[in-house]
């Protein structure tokens, strides 16, 4: 039986992918935020659209520098992801306070997160919709993966401290790109 759902709850149904961590660096100071509002737009070059709220500390750095790293954590890092999301970089150095491991990226000033399964170095390629929707278009310019993490499970945001973890993998017949 279908029933009404409050419109403010729709996002819980349509979260597009795993929770990721977005790192930025401005004036020599790195920051990291948790983000779940993102989507792939193109394969080659890889383009990612993401929403970064103007109220978020990372917004100004992303707008000013035009670069970031999208790091993909595994389920083992879920409690760290929540801690990152519950603290503002304007109040605290999250890397120091939370003991976040990082290293320099190759093509951007934002740091890579070494405990994450994958890291994507990105440059902002389009800000047309930033003023109206806080939507940035990013081009992945370098990608890193930790192949020692076998069958990594990612987390998916379901709303205010609730997450699902990747489940069973289905392999179905499909055309290859």
SEPAMI-724391 format. One record per residue: residue in three letters; x, y, z of N, C-alpha, C, O in turn; residue number from 1. Coordinates in nm, 2 decimals, padded with zeros to 4 digits, always signed. Each point is the difference from the previous one (the first is absolute). Example, Ala and Ser with C-alpha at 12.3 -4.5 7.8 and 13.67 -1.06 7.14 Angstrom:
<atoms>
   vexro       nx       ny       nz      cax      cay      caz       cx       cy       cz       ox       oy       oz   guvex
     ALA   +01.32   -00.57   +00.78   -00.09   +00.12   +00.00   +00.09   +00.12   +00.00   +00.10   +00.00   +00.07       1
     SER   -00.14   +00.11   -00.14   +00.09   +00.11   +00.00   -00.08   +00.11   +00.08   +00.05   +00.11   +00.01       2
</atoms>
This chain:
<atoms>
   vexro       nx       ny       nz      cax      cay      caz       cx       cy       cz       ox       oy       oz   guvex
     UNK   +00.08   -00.12   +00.00   -00.08   +00.12   +00.00   +00.09   +00.12   +00.00   +00.08   +00.02   +00.09       1
     UNK   -00.10   +00.07   -00.19   +00.08   +00.13   +00.00   -00.06   +00.10   +00.09   -00.13   +00.02   +00.01       2
     UNK   +00.21   +00.06   +00.05   -00.04   +00.11   +00.09   +00.08   +00.12   -00.03   +00.11   -00.01   -00.06       3
     UNK   -00.16   +00.12   +00.10   +00.07   +00.13   -00.02   +00.14   +00.00   +00.08   +00.01   -00.06   +00.10       4
     UNK   +00.09   +00.12   -00.17   +00.13   +00.02   +00.06   +00.03   +00.15   +00.00   -00.02   +00.07   -00.10       5
     UNK   +00.07   -00.02   +00.21   +00.03   +00.14   +00.01   +00.11   +00.03   -00.10   +00.10   -00.08   -00.02       6
     UNK   -00.11   +00.19   -00.06   +00.09   +00.03   -00.10   +00.14   +00.02   +00.06   +00.10   -00.03   -00.07       7
     UNK   -00.09   +00.08   +00.19   +00.14   +00.01   +00.06   +00.07   -00.13   +00.02   +00.12   +00.00   +00.04       8
     UNK   -00.19   -00.11   -00.05   +00.06   -00.13   +00.02   +00.04   -00.07   -00.13   +00.05   -00.11   +00.00       9
     UNK   -00.08   +00.17   -00.12   +00.03   -00.06   -00.13   +00.14   -00.04   -00.01   +00.04   -00.10   -00.06      10
     UNK   +00.05   +00.19   +00.11   +00.15   -00.03   -00.02   +00.04   -00.13   +00.05   +00.09   -00.06   -00.04      11
     UNK   -00.16   +00.01   +00.15   +00.03   -00.13   +00.05   -00.01   -00.11   -00.10   +00.06   -00.11   +00.02      12
     UNK   -00.15   +00.13   -00.12   -00.03   -00.11   -00.09   +00.10   +00.01   -00.12   +00.02   -00.10   -00.07      13
     UNK   +00.03   +00.22   +00.04   +00.07   +00.02   -00.13   +00.15   +00.03   +00.02   +00.06   +00.05   -00.09      14
     UNK   +00.00   -00.08   +00.21   +00.14   +00.03   +00.01   +00.07   -00.07   -00.11   -00.01   -00.12   -00.02      15
     UNK   +00.10   +00.20   -00.06   +00.05   -00.05   -00.12   +00.12   -00.10   +00.01   +00.02   -00.08   -00.10      16
     UNK   +00.05   +00.07   +00.21   +00.11   -00.09   +00.00   +00.06   +00.00   +00.14   -00.06   +00.05   +00.10      17
     UNK   +00.18   -00.10   -00.09   +00.06   -00.01   +00.13   +00.03   +00.14   +00.06   +00.02   +00.10   -00.07      18
     UNK   -00.01   -00.10   +00.21   +00.04   +00.12   +00.06   +00.15   +00.01   -00.03   +00.08   -00.10   +00.01      19
     UNK   -00.04   +00.22   -00.05   +00.14   +00.03   -00.03   +00.06   +00.11   +00.10   -00.08   +00.07   +00.06      20
     UNK   +00.21   -00.06   -00.06   +00.06   +00.11   +00.07   +00.06   +00.10   -00.10   +00.08   -00.05   -00.08      21
     UNK   -00.11   +00.17   +00.09   +00.06   +00.10   -00.09   +00.10   +00.08   +00.08   -00.03   +00.07   +00.10      22
     UNK   +00.15   -00.07   -00.15   +00.11   +00.08   +00.06   +00.03   +00.12   -00.09   -00.01   +00.00   -00.12      23
     UNK   +00.04   +00.11   +00.19   +00.04   +00.13   -00.06   +00.12   +00.05   +00.08   +00.04   -00.05   +00.10      24
     UNK   +00.03   +00.15   -00.16   +00.11   +00.06   +00.07   +00.00   +00.15   -00.04   +00.00   +00.03   -00.12      25
     UNK   +00.01   +00.05   +00.21   +00.01   +00.15   -00.03   +00.09   +00.06   +00.10   -00.01   -00.02   +00.12      26
     UNK   +00.10   +00.10   -00.17   +00.10   +00.07   +00.08   +00.08   -00.10   +00.09   +00.03   +00.03   +00.11      27
     UNK   +00.00   -00.14   -00.17   +00.08   -00.10   +00.07   -00.07   -00.08   +00.10   +00.06   -00.09   +00.07      28
     UNK   -00.19   +00.11   -00.05   -00.08   -00.07   +00.10   -00.10   -00.10   -00.07   -00.09   +00.04   -00.07      29
     UNK   +00.11   -00.17   +00.10   -00.09   -00.10   -00.06   -00.14   -00.01   +00.07   +00.00   +00.04   +00.12      30
     UNK   -00.10   -00.08   -00.18   -00.13   -00.03   +00.06   -00.06   -00.12   -00.07   +00.04   -00.03   -00.11      31
     UNK   -00.13   -00.03   +00.18   -00.07   -00.12   -00.05   -00.15   +00.01   +00.04   -00.03   +00.04   +00.12      32
     UNK   -00.06   -00.08   -00.20   -00.14   +00.00   +00.03   -00.06   -00.13   -00.06   +00.05   -00.06   -00.09      33
     UNK   -00.15   +00.01   +00.16   -00.08   -00.12   -00.05   -00.10   +00.05   -00.10   -00.06   +00.11   +00.02      34
     UNK   +00.04   -00.18   -00.13   -00.09   +00.04   -00.11   -00.07   -00.12   -00.06   +00.06   -00.10   -00.03      35
     UNK   -00.19   +00.11   +00.01   -00.07   -00.11   -00.06   -00.08   +00.05   -00.12   -00.07   -00.07   -00.07      36
     UNK   +00.07   +00.20   +00.04   -00.08   +00.06   -00.11   +00.10   +00.02   -00.12   +00.05   +00.11   -00.02      37
     UNK   -00.04   -00.22   -00.06   +00.09   +00.00   -00.11   -00.04   -00.10   -00.11   -00.08   -00.09   +00.04      38
     UNK   +00.12   +00.11   -00.16   -00.03   -00.10   -00.10   +00.10   +00.00   -00.12   +00.06   +00.11   -00.03      39
     UNK   -00.04   -00.22   -00.03   +00.08   +00.00   -00.13   -00.08   +00.06   -00.11   -00.12   -00.01   -00.01      40
     UNK   +00.19   +00.09   -00.07   -00.06   +00.07   -00.12   +00.05   -00.06   -00.13   -00.07   +00.00   -00.10      41
     UNK   +00.20   -00.03   +00.10   +00.06   -00.05   -00.13   +00.11   -00.09   +00.04   +00.06   +00.00   +00.11      42
     UNK   -00.02   -00.09   -00.21   +00.10   -00.10   +00.02   +00.14   +00.05   -00.04   +00.09   -00.02   +00.07      43
     UNK   -00.08   +00.09   -00.19   +00.13   +00.04   -00.05   +00.00   +00.13   -00.06   -00.05   +00.02   -00.11      44
     UNK   +00.10   +00.09   +00.18   +00.06   -00.01   +00.13   -00.10   -00.02   +00.11   -00.12   +00.03   -00.02      45
     UNK   +00.16   -00.10   +00.13   -00.10   -00.02   +00.10   -00.04   +00.14   +00.07   +00.08   +00.07   +00.04      46
     UNK   -00.21   -00.05   -00.05   -00.06   +00.12   +00.06   -00.09   -00.04   +00.11   -00.08   -00.09   -00.01      47
     UNK   +00.09   +00.17   +00.12   -00.09   -00.03   +00.12   -00.06   +00.13   +00.04   +00.06   +00.11   +00.00      48
     UNK   -00.19   -00.11   +00.02   -00.08   +00.11   +00.05   -00.01   -00.02   +00.15   -00.02   -00.11   +00.05      49
     UNK   +00.03   +00.22   +00.03   -00.02   -00.01   +00.14   -00.05   +00.13   +00.06   +00.02   +00.11   -00.05      50
     UNK   -00.10   -00.13   +00.16   -00.05   +00.12   +00.07   +00.08   +00.02   +00.13   +00.02   -00.09   +00.08      51
     UNK   +00.03   +00.21   -00.07   +00.07   +00.04   +00.12   -00.07   +00.13   +00.05   +00.01   +00.10   -00.06      52
     UNK   -00.08   -00.11   +00.17   -00.07   +00.11   +00.05   +00.08   +00.12   +00.03   +00.12   -00.01   +00.04      53
     UNK   -00.17   +00.13   -00.07   +00.07   +00.12   +00.02   +00.02   +00.03   +00.15   +00.08   +00.08   +00.04      54
     UNK   -00.16   -00.16   +00.05   +00.02   +00.01   +00.14   +00.12   -00.09   +00.05   +00.04   +00.01   +00.12      55
     UNK   +00.01   -00.09   -00.21   +00.10   -00.09   +00.04   +00.14   +00.06   -00.01   +00.02   +00.08   -00.09      56
     UNK   +00.07   -00.10   +00.18   +00.13   +00.06   +00.00   +00.08   -00.03   -00.12   +00.08   +00.08   -00.05      57
     UNK   -00.10   -00.20   -00.01   +00.07   -00.04   -00.12   -00.04   +00.08   -00.13   +00.07   +00.01   -00.10      58
     UNK   -00.19   +00.05   +00.11   -00.05   +00.07   -00.12   +00.09   +00.11   -00.05   +00.04   +00.01   -00.12      59
     UNK   +00.01   +00.07   +00.22   +00.08   +00.12   -00.04   +00.14   -00.05   -00.06   +00.04   +00.06   -00.10      60
     UNK   +00.01   -00.17   +00.16   +00.13   -00.05   -00.05   -00.02   -00.06   -00.14   +00.09   +00.02   -00.09      61
     UNK   -00.20   -00.09   +00.07   -00.02   -00.06   -00.14   -00.02   +00.11   -00.10   +00.05   -00.01   -00.11      62
     UNK   -00.13   +00.11   +00.15   -00.03   +00.11   -00.09   +00.13   +00.07   -00.04   +00.02   +00.04   -00.11      63
     UNK   +00.06   -00.01   +00.21   +00.12   +00.08   -00.02   +00.11   -00.08   -00.07   +00.06   +00.06   -00.09      64
     UNK   -00.03   -00.18   +00.13   +00.11   -00.07   -00.06   -00.04   -00.08   -00.13   +00.09   -00.03   -00.08      65
     UNK   -00.21   -00.01   +00.07   -00.05   -00.08   -00.11   +00.05   -00.14   -00.01   +00.01   -00.06   -00.11      66
     UNK   +00.03   +00.01   +00.23   +00.05   -00.14   +00.00   -00.03   -00.07   +00.13   -00.02   +00.07   +00.10      67
     UNK   +00.01   -00.20   -00.10   -00.03   -00.08   +00.11   +00.04   -00.15   -00.02   +00.05   -00.03   -00.11      68
     UNK   -00.06   -00.05   +00.21   +00.01   -00.14   -00.01   -00.13   -00.06   +00.05   -00.05   +00.04   +00.10      69
     UNK   +00.00   -00.14   -00.17   -00.11   -00.08   +00.05   +00.06   -00.13   +00.04   +00.05   -00.08   -00.09      70
     UNK   -00.06   +00.05   +00.22   +00.05   -00.13   +00.05   -00.12   -00.09   +00.03   -00.10   +00.05   +00.06      71
     UNK   +00.11   -00.18   -00.09   -00.11   -00.09   +00.02   +00.04   -00.09   +00.12   +00.09   -00.09   -00.01      72
     UNK   -00.16   +00.11   +00.13   +00.03   -00.08   +00.11   -00.07   -00.14   +00.00   -00.10   -00.01   -00.07      73
     UNK   +00.15   -00.08   +00.14   -00.07   -00.13   +00.01   -00.08   +00.00   +00.13   +00.01   +00.09   +00.08      74
     UNK   -00.10   -00.19   -00.06   -00.09   -00.01   +00.11   +00.08   +00.00   +00.14   -00.05   +00.05   +00.10      75
     UNK   +00.18   -00.09   -00.11   +00.08   +00.00   +00.13   +00.02   +00.14   +00.05   +00.03   +00.02   +00.12      76
     UNK   -00.04   +00.08   -00.21   +00.03   +00.14   +00.04   -00.13   +00.07   +00.03   +00.00   +00.12   +00.01      77
     UNK   -00.11   -00.19   +00.00   -00.13   +00.07   +00.02   -00.01   +00.09   +00.12   -00.05   +00.11   -00.01      78
     UNK   +00.11   -00.15   +00.12   -00.01   +00.09   +00.12   +00.09   +00.12   -00.02   -00.04   +00.11   +00.05      79
     UNK   +00.15   -00.12   -00.12   +00.08   +00.12   -00.03   -00.08   +00.09   -00.10   +00.01   +00.12   +00.02      80
     UNK   -00.07   -00.18   -00.12   -00.08   +00.08   -00.09   -00.11   +00.09   +00.07   -00.01   +00.11   -00.03      81
     UNK   -00.05   -00.17   +00.13   -00.10   +00.07   +00.08   +00.06   +00.11   +00.08   -00.05   +00.11   +00.01      82
     UNK   +00.17   -00.14   +00.05   +00.07   +00.10   +00.08   +00.04   +00.12   -00.09   -00.02   +00.12   +00.03      83
     UNK   +00.07   -00.15   -00.15   +00.03   +00.10   -00.10   -00.12   +00.09   -00.03   +00.01   +00.12   -00.01      84
     UNK   -00.12   -00.19   -00.01   -00.12   +00.08   -00.04   -00.07   +00.08   +00.11   -00.08   +00.09   -00.02      85
     UNK   +00.12   -00.12   +00.15   -00.06   +00.06   +00.11   +00.09   +00.12   +00.06   -00.04   +00.06   +00.10      86
     UNK   +00.15   -00.03   -00.17   +00.09   +00.10   +00.05   +00.03   +00.10   -00.12   +00.01   -00.05   -00.11      87
     UNK   -00.01   +00.18   +00.14   +00.03   +00.09   -00.10   +00.15   +00.03   -00.01   +00.06   +00.02   +00.10      88
     UNK   -00.01   -00.01   -00.22   +00.14   +00.03   -00.02   +00.03   +00.15   +00.04   +00.12   +00.03   +00.01      89
     UNK   -00.22   +00.05   +00.00   +00.02   +00.14   +00.05   +00.03   +00.00   +00.15   +00.06   +00.10   +00.04      90
     UNK   -00.10   -00.21   +00.03   +00.02   +00.00   +00.14   +00.13   -00.08   +00.05   +00.06   +00.03   +00.10      91
     UNK   -00.03   -00.13   -00.19   +00.11   -00.09   +00.05   +00.07   -00.05   -00.12   -00.05   -00.01   -00.11      92
     UNK   +00.18   -00.03   +00.13   +00.08   -00.07   -00.11   -00.04   -00.14   +00.01   +00.05   -00.07   +00.09      93
     UNK   -00.13   +00.02   -00.18   -00.05   -00.14   +00.01   +00.11   -00.10   -00.01   -00.01   -00.11   +00.06      94
     UNK   +00.11   +00.14   -00.14   +00.11   -00.10   -00.02   +00.07   -00.02   +00.13   +00.03   -00.12   +00.04      95
     UNK   +00.00   +00.22   +00.03   +00.06   -00.01   +00.13   -00.09   -00.06   +00.11   +00.04   -00.09   +00.07      96
     UNK   -00.16   +00.15   -00.06   -00.09   -00.04   +00.11   -00.05   -00.15   -00.02   -00.02   -00.06   +00.10      97
     UNK   +00.00   +00.02   -00.22   -00.05   -00.13   -00.03   +00.10   -00.11   -00.04   -00.03   -00.11   -00.02      98
     UNK   +00.16   +00.16   +00.01   +00.11   -00.10   -00.04   -00.02   -00.05   -00.14   +00.03   -00.12   -00.02      99
     UNK   -00.07   +00.20   -00.07   -00.02   -00.04   -00.14   +00.14   -00.01   -00.07   +00.08   +00.09   +00.00     100
     UNK   -00.06   -00.21   -00.06   +00.13   -00.02   -00.08   -00.02   +00.05   -00.14   -00.10   -00.02   -00.07     101
     UNK   +00.21   +00.10   +00.03   -00.01   +00.06   -00.13   +00.14   +00.00   -00.06   +00.10   -00.02   +00.06     102
     UNK   -00.10   +00.05   -00.19   +00.13   +00.03   -00.07   -00.03   +00.09   -00.12   -00.11   +00.02   -00.04     103
     UNK   +00.22   +00.04   -00.01   -00.02   +00.10   -00.11   -00.05   -00.07   -00.12   +00.04   -00.11   -00.04     104
     UNK   -00.12   +00.18   -00.03   -00.06   -00.05   -00.13   +00.11   +00.04   -00.11   +00.09   +00.08   +00.03     105
     UNK   -00.11   -00.13   -00.15   +00.09   +00.02   -00.11   -00.03   +00.13   -00.08   +00.09   +00.07   -00.04     106
     UNK   -00.22   -00.04   +00.02   -00.04   +00.11   -00.09   -00.08   +00.11   +00.07   -00.03   +00.10   -00.07     107
     UNK   -00.01   -00.12   +00.19   -00.08   +00.11   +00.07   +00.06   +00.02   +00.14   +00.08   -00.09   +00.05     108
     UNK   -00.11   +00.20   +00.01   +00.05   +00.03   +00.14   -00.07   -00.07   +00.11   +00.05   -00.02   +00.11     109
     UNK   -00.18   -00.02   -00.14   -00.07   -00.08   +00.11   +00.06   -00.13   +00.02   +00.05   -00.06   -00.09     110
     UNK   -00.05   +00.01   +00.22   +00.07   -00.13   +00.03   -00.08   -00.12   -00.04   -00.13   +00.00   -00.01     111
     UNK   +00.20   -00.11   -00.01   -00.06   -00.13   -00.02   -00.02   -00.06   +00.14   +00.07   +00.04   +00.09     112
     UNK   -00.17   -00.12   -00.07   -00.03   -00.07   +00.13   +00.05   -00.14   -00.01   -00.07   -00.08   -00.07     113
     UNK   +00.18   +00.05   +00.13   +00.06   -00.13   -00.02   -00.07   -00.12   +00.05   +00.02   -00.11   -00.04     114
     UNK   -00.11   +00.13   +00.14   -00.08   -00.12   +00.05   -00.12   -00.03   -00.09   -00.07   -00.10   +00.02     115
     UNK   +00.04   +00.18   -00.12   -00.11   -00.02   -00.09   +00.03   -00.09   -00.11   +00.12   -00.02   -00.04     116
     UNK   -00.22   -00.05   -00.01   +00.01   -00.10   -00.11   +00.05   +00.06   -00.13   +00.08   -00.05   -00.07     117
     UNK   -00.13   +00.18   +00.04   +00.03   +00.06   -00.12   +00.01   +00.15   +00.02   -00.07   +00.05   +00.09     118
     UNK   +00.15   +00.02   -00.17   +00.01   +00.15   +00.01   -00.01   +00.05   -00.14   +00.07   -00.05   -00.09     119
     UNK   -00.15   +00.16   +00.06   -00.01   +00.06   -00.13   +00.04   +00.14   +00.01   -00.07   +00.08   +00.06     120
     UNK   +00.18   -00.04   -00.13   +00.04   +00.14   +00.00   -00.08   +00.07   -00.11   -00.02   -00.05   -00.11     121
     UNK   -00.04   +00.16   +00.15   -00.10   +00.07   -00.09   +00.03   +00.14   -00.01   +00.05   +00.07   +00.09     122
     UNK   -00.09   -00.02   -00.21   +00.00   +00.15   -00.03   -00.14   +00.04   -00.04   -00.07   -00.07   -00.07     123
     UNK   +00.03   +00.19   +00.13   -00.13   +00.05   -00.04   +00.00   +00.04   -00.14   +00.09   +00.08   -00.04     124
     UNK   -00.18   -00.13   -00.04   -00.01   +00.04   -00.14   -00.12   +00.09   -00.04   +00.00   +00.06   -00.11     125
     UNK   -00.10   -00.06   +00.20   -00.11   +00.08   -00.03   -00.07   +00.05   +00.13   -00.03   -00.08   +00.09     126
     UNK   +00.01   +00.21   -00.08   -00.06   +00.06   +00.12   -00.14   +00.07   -00.04   -00.05   +00.08   +00.08     127
     UNK   +00.00   -00.11   -00.19   -00.12   +00.06   -00.05   -00.11   +00.00   +00.10   -00.08   +00.09   +00.01     128
     UNK   +00.06   -00.21   +00.05   -00.11   -00.02   +00.09   +00.03   +00.02   +00.15   -00.08   -00.04   +00.09     129
     UNK   +00.20   +00.09   -00.06   +00.04   +00.01   +00.14   -00.08   +00.11   +00.07   -00.05   -00.02   +00.11     130
     UNK   +00.03   +00.13   -00.17   -00.07   +00.12   +00.06   -00.14   -00.04   +00.03   -00.05   +00.03   +00.11     131
     UNK   -00.02   -00.11   -00.20   -00.14   -00.03   +00.02   -00.02   -00.13   +00.08   -00.09   +00.00   +00.09     132
     UNK   +00.18   -00.10   -00.11   -00.03   -00.13   +00.06   +00.12   -00.06   +00.08   -00.01   -00.10   +00.06     133
     UNK   +00.12   +00.18   -00.05   +00.12   -00.05   +00.07   +00.06   -00.13   -00.07   +00.06   -00.08   +00.07     134
     UNK   -00.09   +00.07   -00.20   +00.04   -00.12   -00.08   +00.13   +00.03   -00.07   +00.01   +00.09   -00.09     135
     UNK   +00.09   -00.17   +00.12   +00.13   +00.01   -00.07   +00.02   -00.12   -00.09   -00.04   -00.11   +00.03     136
     UNK   +00.10   +00.13   -00.15   +00.03   -00.10   -00.09   +00.15   -00.02   +00.01   +00.08   +00.09   -00.02     137
     UNK   -00.03   -00.21   +00.05   +00.14   -00.04   +00.02   +00.04   -00.09   -00.10   -00.07   -00.09   -00.04     138
     UNK   +00.20   +00.11   -00.01   +00.06   -00.10   -00.09   +00.11   -00.07   +00.08   +00.08   +00.06   +00.07     139
     UNK   -00.09   -00.19   -00.07   +00.10   -00.09   +00.07   +00.13   +00.01   -00.09   -00.01   -00.04   -00.12     140
     UNK   +00.12   +00.09   +00.17   +00.12   +00.01   -00.07   +00.11   -00.11   +00.03   +00.09   -00.02   -00.07     141
     UNK   -00.11   -00.04   +00.19   +00.08   -00.11   +00.04   -00.08   -00.09   +00.10   -00.07   +00.05   +00.08     142
     UNK   +00.09   -00.18   -00.09   -00.08   -00.09   +00.08   +00.10   -00.10   +00.07   +00.10   -00.04   -00.06     143
     UNK   -00.13   +00.01   +00.19   +00.09   -00.09   +00.08   -00.10   -00.11   +00.06   -00.11   +00.03   +00.03     144
     UNK   +00.16   -00.15   -00.02   -00.07   -00.11   +00.06   +00.09   -00.08   +00.08   +00.11   -00.03   -00.04     145
     UNK   -00.16   -00.02   +00.15   +00.07   -00.09   +00.09   -00.04   -00.14   -00.03   -00.11   -00.05   +00.05     146
     UNK   +00.18   -00.03   -00.13   -00.04   -00.13   -00.05   +00.01   -00.11   +00.11   -00.04   -00.11   -00.02     147
     UNK   +00.10   +00.15   +00.14   +00.01   -00.09   +00.11   -00.13   -00.02   +00.07   -00.02   -00.09   +00.07     148
     UNK   -00.07   +00.19   -00.09   -00.13   -00.01   +00.06   -00.09   -00.08   -00.09   -00.05   +00.05   -00.10     149
     UNK   +00.03   -00.18   +00.13   -00.08   -00.09   -00.08   -00.14   +00.01   +00.03   -00.05   +00.01   +00.11     150
     UNK   -00.03   +00.00   -00.22   -00.15   +00.01   +00.01   -00.04   +00.11   +00.10   -00.08   -00.03   +00.10     151
     UNK   +00.12   +00.15   -00.12   -00.03   +00.11   +00.10   -00.15   +00.03   +00.00   -00.07   +00.00   -00.10     152
     UNK   +00.02   +00.02   +00.22   -00.14   +00.03   +00.02   -00.01   +00.15   +00.03   +00.07   +00.05   +00.09     153
     UNK   -00.15   +00.02   -00.16   -00.02   +00.14   +00.02   -00.13   +00.02   +00.08   -00.09   -00.08   +00.01     154
     UNK   +00.08   +00.21   +00.05   -00.12   +00.03   +00.07   -00.09   +00.10   -00.08   +00.05   +00.08   -00.07     155
     UNK   -00.18   -00.09   +00.10   -00.09   +00.08   -00.08   -00.10   +00.07   +00.11   -00.06   -00.07   +00.08     156
     UNK   +00.06   +00.20   -00.09   -00.08   +00.08   +00.09   -00.15   -00.02   -00.01   -00.05   +00.01   -00.11     157
     UNK   -00.01   -00.04   +00.22   -00.15   -00.01   +00.00   -00.06   +00.11   +00.08   -00.13   +00.00   +00.01     158
     UNK   +00.21   +00.09   +00.05   -00.06   +00.11   +00.08   +00.04   +00.00   +00.14   -00.02   -00.10   +00.07     159
     UNK   +00.08   +00.21   -00.02   +00.03   +00.02   +00.14   +00.05   -00.12   +00.08   -00.07   -00.05   +00.08     160
     UNK   +00.19   +00.01   -00.11   +00.07   -00.11   +00.07   -00.04   -00.14   -00.04   +00.04   -00.09   +00.06     161
     UNK   -00.12   +00.08   -00.17   -00.04   -00.13   -00.05   +00.06   -00.03   -00.13   +00.00   +00.09   -00.09     162
     UNK   +00.07   -00.20   +00.08   +00.07   -00.04   -00.13   -00.04   -00.14   -00.03   -00.03   -00.08   +00.08     163
     UNK   +00.05   +00.04   -00.21   +00.00   -00.14   -00.04   +00.14   -00.02   -00.05   +00.07   +00.09   -00.05     164
     UNK   -00.04   -00.22   +00.05   +00.13   -00.04   -00.05   -00.02   -00.08   -00.13   -00.10   -00.08   +00.00     165
     UNK   +00.18   +00.09   -00.09   -00.01   -00.08   -00.13   -00.03   -00.14   +00.04   +00.05   -00.06   +00.10     166
     UNK   -00.13   +00.00   -00.18   -00.04   -00.14   +00.02   +00.05   -00.09   -00.10   +00.12   +00.01   -00.05     167
     UNK   -00.20   -00.11   +00.01   +00.04   -00.10   -00.09   +00.03   +00.06   -00.14   -00.07   +00.09   -00.04     168
     UNK   +00.17   -00.14   -00.03   +00.03   +00.04   -00.13   -00.07   -00.09   -00.10   +00.01   -00.12   +00.01     169
     UNK   -00.08   +00.18   -00.11   -00.06   -00.08   -00.10   +00.08   +00.02   -00.13   +00.03   +00.11   -00.04     170
     UNK   -00.01   -00.22   -00.03   +00.07   +00.01   -00.13   -00.10   -00.05   -00.11   -00.03   -00.12   +00.00     171
     UNK   -00.02   +00.21   -00.08   -00.09   -00.03   -00.10   +00.06   +00.03   -00.14   +00.09   +00.08   -00.01     172
     UNK   -00.14   -00.15   -00.09   +00.05   +00.02   -00.14   -00.03   +00.14   -00.04   -00.11   +00.05   +00.02     173
     UNK   +00.21   +00.02   -00.08   -00.01   +00.13   -00.04   +00.10   +00.03   -00.11   +00.10   -00.06   -00.02     174
     UNK   -00.14   +00.16   -00.07   +00.10   +00.05   -00.10   +00.11   +00.07   +00.07   -00.03   +00.07   +00.10     175
     UNK   +00.15   -00.09   -00.15   +00.11   +00.08   +00.06   +00.01   +00.13   -00.07   -00.02   +00.00   -00.12     176
     UNK   +00.06   +00.11   +00.19   +00.01   +00.13   -00.07   +00.11   +00.00   -00.11   +00.02   +00.10   -00.06     177
</atoms>
